[in-house]
Amino acid sequence: MLKLRGLPFSASREDVVAFFDGTGLNITTAEVVVPTQADGRASGEAYVRFQDAEAARTASQKDRCMMGSRYVEMFVSSQDEWQIKSNSQR
């Protein structure tokens, strides 16, 4: 699991999937959570679930790469954090 921070506030789950194009990873929108704040505004974060630790390491090579005009920072996350953010979007 990775937490992405610094996304454009307009970023969607599809944009996060597209961010990882070219890495050889088969990420779908089902593995991506893009949380919003209590007021409905985007948080600028995303959580991505990967097949295994090796896939997450491969994805982390995109750390500090640009998405639009912003660079994205990546941090190791957990299944629990992904689940909490996923449940809060329902």
C-alpha positions as CSV (number, residue, x, y, z in Angstrom):
1,M,0.0,0.0,0.0
2,L,1.1,3.5,-0.8
3,K,-0.2,6.9,0.3
4,L,0.2,9.5,-2.4
5,R,0.3,13.2,-1.3
6,G,0.4,16.3,-3.3
7,L,-2.1,15.4,-6.0
8,P,-3.9,18.1,-7.9
9,F,-7.2,18.7,-6.2
10,S,-9.0,17.7,-9.4
11,A,-7.3,14.3,-9.5
12,S,-9.7,11.3,-9.9
13,R,-9.1,7.6,-9.4
14,E,-8.6,7.3,-13.2
15,D,-5.9,10.0,-13.0
16,V,-4.1,8.0,-10.3
17,V,-4.3,4.9,-12.5
18,A,-2.9,6.9,-15.5
19,F,-0.1,8.2,-13.3
20,F,1.3,4.7,-13.0
21,D,1.1,4.0,-16.8
22,G,4.4,2.7,-18.1
23,T,5.4,1.0,-14.9
24,G,4.2,-2.4,-16.0
25,L,1.8,-2.5,-13.1
26,N,-1.9,-3.5,-13.8
27,I,-3.6,-1.0,-11.4
28,T,-7.4,-0.5,-11.7
29,T,-9.6,2.1,-10.1
30,A,-10.8,-0.6,-7.6
31,E,-7.4,-0.4,-5.9
32,V,-7.4,3.4,-5.6
33,V,-9.1,5.6,-2.9
34,V,-9.2,9.3,-3.4
35,P,-10.5,10.7,-0.1
36,T,-12.4,14.0,0.3
37,Q,-12.6,16.3,3.3
38,A,-15.7,16.7,5.4
39,D,-16.8,19.6,3.2
40,G,-16.6,17.5,0.1
41,R,-13.4,19.1,-1.3
42,A,-10.6,16.9,-2.5
43,S,-7.8,16.2,0.0
44,G,-5.0,16.0,-2.5
45,E,-4.2,12.5,-1.3
46,A,-4.8,9.0,-2.6
47,Y,-4.3,5.5,-1.3
48,V,-3.3,2.7,-3.7
49,R,-3.4,-1.0,-3.0
50,F,-0.9,-3.2,-4.9
51,Q,-0.7,-7.0,-5.6
52,D,2.4,-7.4,-3.4
53,A,5.3,-5.5,-1.8
54,E,7.4,-5.8,-5.0
55,A,4.7,-4.0,-7.0
56,A,4.5,-1.3,-4.4
57,R,8.3,-0.9,-4.6
58,T,8.1,-0.6,-8.4
59,A,5.3,2.0,-8.1
60,S,7.4,4.0,-5.5
61,Q,9.8,4.8,-8.3
62,K,7.3,7.4,-9.3
63,D,7.9,9.3,-6.0
64,R,8.2,13.0,-6.6
65,C,7.1,12.7,-10.3
66,M,4.8,15.3,-11.6
67,M,1.0,14.9,-12.0
68,G,-0.1,18.0,-13.8
69,S,1.7,20.9,-12.2
70,R,2.3,19.2,-8.9
71,Y,4.8,16.6,-7.7
72,V,3.5,13.6,-5.9
73,E,5.1,12.3,-2.8
74,M,4.7,8.6,-1.8
75,F,4.7,7.0,1.6
76,V,4.2,3.4,2.8
77,S,0.7,2.9,4.0
78,S,-1.2,0.0,5.5
79,Q,-4.3,-2.1,4.7
80,D,-6.0,-0.6,7.7
81,E,-5.4,3.0,6.5
82,W,-6.6,2.1,3.0
83,Q,-9.7,0.4,4.5
84,I,-10.5,3.4,6.7
85,K,-10.2,5.8,3.8
86,S,-12.2,3.5,1.5
87,N,-15.0,3.2,4.0
88,S,-15.2,6.9,4.6
89,Q,-16.0,7.4,0.9
90,R,-19.3,5.5,1.1
